[in-house]
Amino acid sequence: MAKKNGYIFTNKEHPQRGVMSTVLGIVSAVSILLALYLTFQNGGIAEPRYGVAVLTAVLFSIAGLVLGILSRMEPDKYYLFSYLGLVINTLVLTGAGFILFAGAYGI
């Protein structure tokens, strides 16, 4: 019996939109976490530039979510970065929503 090689040759690749979705999600998450950290270091007083950073992160996250959905619709691709981008961007949007909710109701 001959030993069978474990190589499978395919033309599948990761979609560029999925990779960009993941990158935008990571940038958004780091921006929000950094804004939260700096706000806590400032005694809970958020400077306006932190709010602008979170708003920009939310816009990046929405764009990343759209790119993740579009990349998931592409046929015959690997979907790791598509799913990863969708999860990260959803968590960022949920976290930003919680920050707004906590700020509005004083939690």
N, C-alpha and C positions, 0 to 999 in steps of 0.2 A: 504494500500500500504506500503510495507516494504522499508526502506531506503537502498539505494544501496551504498556500500562502494566504494570509489574512488581509490582503489588499483588495479593496473594491474601488475600481476606477469609475468616477462619475463626474458629470459636469455641473453638479450642484455647487452653489456658492452662497455666502451670506449676502443678503440684500443690503445695499448701501443705505437705504432709508432706515433699516433696522439698526445698523451701527450708529447712524446719526441720532436716532431716537434714544439709544442707550447713552450716548455722549451727552445729549441735551439733558437727560434725566440726571446724570451724575453731576453735571455743572449746576443744575437747579438744586439738587439736594445739598451740595456743598455750600451753595450760596445761602440757602435758608438756615442751615446749621450754623454757619459762620455768623449770620445776622443774629440768631438766637444767642449764641455764645457771647457776642459782643454786647448785646443788650443786658444779659445777666451780669457781665463784668461792669457795666455802667450803672448797676443798682436797679435795674428794671426800667430804666428810662430809655426808650428807643429814639434814636435820632432819625430825622427824616430820610437820610440816605439809606438807612437799614430798610425802611419801608419801600423805598424805590428799588432796592436790591431784591426784596421779596416779590414785589410786583413784576419785575423783570424775570425772576425765576419762575413765577406762575405762567407768564407768557411763553417762556422757553418750554415749560412742561406741557402746556397745551399743544404747542407745535410738535413736541416730541411724541405726544400721545397720537396726534394725527399721523405722523410719520410711521409710528409703530403699527397702527391699523392698516395703513396703505402697504407697508412692507409685508404684513401678514397675508395680504391678498395676492401677492405675487406667487405664481405657481412654480413648483419644482425648485425650491430654495431650502436652505437650512433656516430654521426659525428661532434659533437661540437668542440672537440679539433683538429680534422682534418682540418676543415674549419678555425678555429682560427689560427692554425699554418701556413696554406697556406697564409692567409691574412698578418700576422705579417712578415713572411719571405719575401713575395713579397714587402712589404713596406720597409723592411731593404735593400733589393737588389736595389730597386728604389732609396732610399736615398743615398746609397753608390755610385750608378751610377751618381747621381746628384752632389755629392761631387767631384768625379773625373772630371766630365764635368766642374764644376765651377773652379776647380783648373787648368785645362788645358786651359780654355779660359779666365780666370781672371774675372769672374763675381763677 
